[in-house]
């Protein structure tokens, strides 16, 4: 099965120059824990999580409205394409120990998000076999994601990608 069958299409996104308050507002209204960060052409340039916001506010000792997304977001995020298989998406999640992937087209333009939860919901035996995702593969990915990892870098932005450079953007 292809990622486009299980992803959330056209998710909300934020820009690097927006405040953490704006990113948190999207998370609150969409009931999600991660928001893709896009440029003017809607190409994915990063991702910000609720954890990034919390650690960013605490470590920078500043109010969320005074901190820009680019200061704490993960840059160069792991993505998949809408035509990729769900097995490939699961392998990326397992390898990088992440719960969510921005989904892009061939030009890296954001078209959706796929989460471990999306994939888990498609393991239901009530679904047609052609619409089902392997429970075994989802739980294997979950085990890999939940495995202990080394202590994170002191810079919260470097958690899943390249450390954000505030002088850029």
C-alpha positions in Angstrom: 0.0 0.0 0.0 1.1 3.5 -0.7 1.6 6.3 1.8 -1.0 8.5 0.1 -3.7 6.0 1.2 -3.0 6.5 4.9 -1.5 10.0 5.3 -3.2 13.1 6.5 -3.5 15.2 3.3 -2.7 18.9 3.3 -1.7 19.4 6.9 -1.2 22.8 8.4 2.4 24.1 8.4 4.3 27.0 9.7 7.2 29.1 8.4 10.7 29.4 10.0 10.1 33.1 10.9 6.9 32.5 12.8 6.9 32.4 16.6 6.7 29.3 18.7 3.2 30.5 19.8 2.0 30.2 16.2 3.4 26.6 15.9 1.8 25.7 19.3 -1.5 27.1 18.1 -1.5 24.8 15.1 -0.7 21.8 17.3 -3.6 22.8 19.7 -6.1 23.2 16.9 -5.1 20.2 14.9 -4.5 18.0 18.0 -1.1 17.0 16.8 2.4 17.0 18.2 4.4 18.0 15.2 4.1 20.7 12.5 6.1 20.7 9.2 8.0 23.9 8.5 7.9 25.1 4.9 9.4 27.9 2.8 7.6 30.3 0.5 7.1 27.6 -2.1 5.7 25.2 0.5 8.8 23.0 0.4 9.6 21.2 3.6 12.6 22.8 5.3 12.1 21.5 8.8 9.8 20.1 11.4 8.9 21.3 14.9 7.5 19.2 17.7 5.8 20.0 21.0 8.9 18.8 22.7 11.1 21.2 20.7 8.8 24.1 21.8 9.0 23.1 25.5 12.7 22.6 25.5 13.3 25.7 23.4 11.3 27.9 25.8 13.0 26.4 28.9 16.6 26.4 27.5 16.4 29.8 25.9 14.6 31.2 29.0 12.3 33.3 26.9 8.6 33.6 26.1 7.3 31.5 23.2 6.1 34.5 21.2 9.7 35.9 21.2 11.3 32.7 19.9 11.3 32.0 16.1 10.5 28.5 14.9 13.9 28.4 13.0 15.7 28.7 16.4 14.4 25.3 17.7 13.1 23.3 14.7 14.9 20.3 13.3 16.2 21.1 9.9 16.7 18.7 7.0 13.9 16.4 8.2 13.4 12.9 7.2 10.5 12.8 4.6 8.8 10.3 2.3 6.9 10.7 -0.9 3.2 10.1 -1.4 4.0 7.2 -3.8 6.4 5.4 -1.4 5.2 2.2 0.2 4.0 2.2 3.8 6.8 -0.4 4.5 9.4 2.1 3.4 7.8 4.8 5.6 7.9 2.4 8.6 11.5 1.6 7.9 12.4 5.3 8.0 10.5 5.7 11.2 12.3 2.7 12.8 15.7 3.7 11.6 15.5 7.3 12.7 13.3 6.6 15.8 10.6 9.1 14.8 6.8 8.9 15.0 5.9 11.2 12.1 7.0 11.9 8.5 6.2 14.9 6.3 5.0 13.6 3.0 6.2 15.4 -0.1 5.9 15.4 -3.9 8.9 15.1 -6.2 9.8 18.8 -5.6 9.8 18.4 -1.8 6.5 20.3 -1.6 4.4 19.3 1.4 1.4 17.2 0.5 0.7 15.4 3.8 1.9 13.9 7.1 2.0 10.2 8.0 2.3 9.1 11.6 2.7 5.8 13.4 -0.9 6.3 14.6 -2.1 6.6 11.0 -0.4 3.3 10.1 -1.6 1.6 13.3 -5.2 2.5 12.5 -4.8 0.7 9.2 -3.9 -2.6 10.9 -7.6 -3.2 11.7 -8.7 -6.7 10.6 -12.1 -5.3 9.6 -10.5 -3.4 6.7 -10.1 -5.1 3.3 -6.8 -6.8 3.0 -5.8 -4.4 0.3 -6.4 -1.5 2.7 -4.5 -3.1 5.7 -1.0 -2.4 6.9 0.9 -5.3 8.5 0.5 -5.3 12.3 3.8 -7.1 12.6 5.7 -4.3 10.6 4.0 -1.5 12.6 4.9 -3.1 15.9 8.5 -3.8 14.8 8.8 -0.1 13.9 7.3 0.8 17.3 9.8 -1.4 19.1 12.7 0.3 17.2 11.3 3.8 17.9 10.9 3.0 21.6 14.4 1.6 22.0 16.8 3.6 24.2 19.0 6.0 22.3 22.0 8.0 23.3 21.6 11.2 25.2 20.5 14.0 22.9 22.7 16.9 21.9 22.5 20.0 24.2 21.0 21.9 21.3 17.3 21.0 21.1 17.2 21.7 17.4 19.6 18.9 16.6 17.4 16.2 17.9 16.3 14.6 14.6 18.2 16.6 11.9 20.9 19.1 11.4 21.1 21.8 14.2 19.3 24.9 13.3 21.5 27.9 12.6 19.8 31.1 13.7 22.0 33.2 11.4 20.4 31.5 8.4 16.9 32.1 7.1 
